[in-house]
């Protein structure tokens, strides 16, 4: 994330379609990436959450923080 932002990439779409498990460290990294992007004028969107990841974000109430999309084309169009 930091490397992308330092290279001027401000619109980041993170595809989590193949991620079946995230622990507290992974959640921390997602929050850190979101915060870093936002503080540098960027945006982070999550794409294609698996059911387990979706449920975890719901339980932690982070689902309301992240912009989550199921369709890549719609996600790309949703960037400002």
Helices and strands as residue ranges (DSSP letters): H 2-6, E 11-15, H 24-39, E 43-47, H 51-59, E 67-69, H 72-77
